[in-house]
Amino acid sequence: MAKLTILEFPDPRLRTRAVPVETVDDELNTLIDDMFETMYAAPGIGLAATQVDVHKRLLVVDVSSDNSQPNALINPEIIELDGETMTEEGCLSVPGYYEEVKRAEHIRVRFLDRKGEEAELEAEGLLAVCIQHEIDHLNGKLFVDYISEAKRQRIRKRLLRDKRHQAEVAM
């Protein structure tokens, strides 16, 4: 397994719309394993392939406190949305920032599993929010798109300034 590099806002590659996975094979399962390793090391509870510069419709999630409930969703499609909740979200691609986002409280999602078999999952609470957040990534959308333009620009400027500072320190 390998730890992958997570793209950070405002990297334009995060705006790429992912394409459907055509074949579930050993190469894809290796990518899934690498994504779990990357997500757990970050640490995070969800990671979309887009965030590691692979523009395929694939995401991994695990909202358990002990990393015991890993789910890989290939070509996920939300087929039912129900209720409404406001939750504070963060993102591995927008490190250090959290904002309130409105999401569906309950979802049903159809996807392919690691064997390439069609499956469905009903999720509510944190898992539902996490899956919706990661599907947004696959569509080129970030949680900062739900906040005001002014806040988004402040976050963008701070992240760019931090990145420049890290580059200067590394020299």
C-alpha positions as CSV (number, residue, x, y, z in Angstrom):
1,M,0.0,0.0,0.0
2,A,1.1,3.6,-0.6
3,K,0.1,6.9,0.9
4,L,-1.1,9.2,-1.8
5,T,-0.9,13.0,-2.0
6,I,-4.1,14.9,-1.2
7,L,-4.8,17.9,-3.4
8,E,-5.6,21.1,-1.5
9,F,-8.0,23.9,-2.4
10,P,-7.7,26.0,-4.6
11,D,-6.0,23.4,-6.8
12,P,-8.1,23.4,-10.1
13,R,-7.9,19.6,-10.4
14,L,-10.4,19.4,-7.5
15,R,-12.9,20.9,-9.9
16,T,-12.6,18.0,-12.3
17,R,-15.8,15.9,-12.8
18,A,-14.9,12.2,-12.3
19,V,-15.8,9.6,-14.9
20,P,-17.4,6.3,-14.2
21,V,-15.2,3.3,-13.4
22,E,-15.4,0.9,-16.3
23,T,-13.7,-2.1,-14.7
24,V,-13.3,-3.3,-11.2
25,D,-10.0,-5.1,-11.2
26,D,-6.8,-5.6,-9.1
27,E,-5.5,-2.1,-10.1
28,L,-8.7,-0.4,-8.8
29,N,-8.6,-2.5,-5.6
30,T,-5.0,-1.4,-5.0
31,L,-6.1,2.2,-5.5
32,I,-8.9,1.6,-2.9
33,D,-6.3,0.2,-0.4
34,D,-4.1,3.2,-1.0
35,M,-7.0,5.6,-0.5
36,F,-7.9,4.0,2.8
37,E,-4.3,4.2,4.0
38,T,-4.1,7.9,2.9
39,M,-7.5,8.7,4.6
40,Y,-6.6,7.0,7.9
41,A,-3.2,8.6,8.0
42,A,-4.6,12.1,7.4
43,P,-6.7,11.4,9.6
44,G,-10.1,11.6,7.9
45,I,-13.4,9.8,7.6
46,G,-13.9,10.1,3.8
47,L,-11.8,10.5,0.7
48,A,-12.8,10.8,-3.0
49,A,-10.5,9.7,-5.8
50,T,-10.6,13.2,-7.1
51,Q,-8.8,14.4,-4.0
52,V,-5.8,12.2,-4.9
53,D,-5.9,13.3,-8.5
54,V,-7.6,10.2,-9.9
55,H,-10.7,11.3,-11.7
56,K,-12.8,8.2,-11.4
57,R,-16.1,7.9,-9.6
58,L,-14.7,6.2,-6.4
59,L,-14.8,7.1,-2.8
60,V,-13.9,5.5,0.5
61,V,-15.5,6.3,3.9
62,D,-15.2,5.0,7.5
63,V,-16.9,7.0,10.2
64,S,-16.1,4.5,13.0
65,S,-13.8,5.7,15.8
66,D,-11.6,2.6,15.4
67,N,-11.4,2.3,11.6
68,S,-13.5,-0.9,11.7
69,Q,-16.2,0.1,9.1
70,P,-14.5,0.7,5.8
71,N,-16.7,1.2,2.8
72,A,-15.6,1.6,-0.8
73,L,-18.2,2.9,-3.2
74,I,-17.6,2.7,-6.9
75,N,-19.8,4.7,-9.2
76,P,-22.0,5.9,-6.3
77,E,-25.4,7.3,-7.1
78,I,-27.8,8.7,-4.5
79,I,-31.2,7.3,-5.2
80,E,-33.1,8.7,-2.2
81,L,-32.7,11.8,0.0
82,D,-34.7,12.4,3.1
83,G,-34.7,15.0,5.9
84,E,-32.4,17.8,6.5
85,T,-29.5,18.5,8.8
86,M,-26.9,21.2,9.4
87,T,-23.5,19.9,10.3
88,E,-20.1,21.3,10.7
89,E,-17.9,19.9,7.9
90,G,-14.2,19.9,7.3
91,C,-12.2,18.5,4.4
92,L,-8.8,16.9,3.9
93,S,-8.5,19.2,0.8
94,V,-9.3,22.3,2.9
95,P,-7.2,21.6,6.0
96,G,-8.0,23.4,9.2
97,Y,-11.3,24.9,8.1
98,Y,-14.8,24.0,9.2
99,E,-18.2,25.4,8.2
100,E,-21.9,24.6,8.6
101,V,-23.4,22.9,5.6
102,K,-27.0,21.8,5.0
103,R,-27.3,18.1,3.9
104,A,-29.9,15.4,3.7
105,E,-30.2,13.5,7.0
106,H,-30.9,10.1,5.4
107,I,-29.8,8.8,2.0
108,R,-29.9,5.6,0.0
109,V,-27.0,5.1,-2.4
110,R,-26.5,2.6,-5.2
111,F,-22.9,1.6,-6.1
112,L,-20.6,-1.2,-7.1
113,D,-18.6,-2.9,-4.3
114,R,-15.0,-4.0,-4.5
115,K,-16.0,-7.2,-6.4
116,G,-17.8,-5.1,-9.0
117,E,-21.3,-6.2,-7.7
118,E,-24.1,-3.8,-7.4
119,A,-25.1,-2.9,-3.9
120,E,-27.2,-0.4,-2.0
121,L,-26.5,1.3,1.3
122,E,-28.9,3.2,3.6
123,A,-27.1,5.8,5.6
124,E,-28.1,8.5,8.1
125,G,-26.3,11.0,10.3
126,L,-22.6,11.3,9.9
127,L,-22.3,8.5,7.4
128,A,-24.9,10.1,5.1
129,V,-23.2,13.5,5.4
130,C,-19.8,12.0,4.6
131,I,-21.1,10.2,1.5
132,Q,-22.8,13.3,0.2
133,H,-19.6,15.3,0.8
134,E,-17.5,12.8,-1.1
135,I,-19.9,12.5,-4.0
136,D,-19.7,16.3,-4.2
137,H,-15.9,15.9,-4.8
138,L,-16.6,13.5,-7.6
139,N,-18.8,16.2,-9.2
140,G,-16.0,18.8,-8.8
141,K,-17.7,20.5,-5.8
142,L,-16.2,21.4,-2.4
143,F,-17.9,22.1,0.9
144,V,-16.6,25.7,0.6
145,D,-19.0,26.1,-2.4
146,Y,-21.8,26.2,0.2
147,I,-20.4,29.2,2.0
148,S,-20.3,32.9,1.0
149,E,-17.9,34.0,-1.7
150,A,-16.1,36.3,0.9
151,K,-15.4,33.4,3.3
152,R,-14.3,31.2,0.5
153,Q,-11.8,33.8,-0.8
154,R,-10.5,34.3,2.8
155,I,-9.9,30.6,3.1
156,R,-8.3,30.5,-0.4
157,K,-5.9,33.3,0.5
158,R,-4.9,31.8,3.8
159,L,-4.2,28.4,2.3
160,L,-2.1,29.9,-0.5
161,R,-0.2,32.0,2.0
162,D,0.4,29.0,4.2
163,K,1.6,27.0,1.2
164,R,4.1,29.8,0.2
165,H,5.3,30.0,3.8
166,Q,5.9,26.2,3.9
167,A,7.8,26.4,0.6
168,E,10.0,29.2,2.0
169,V,10.8,27.2,5.2
170,A,11.7,24.1,3.2
171,M,14.3,26.1,1.2
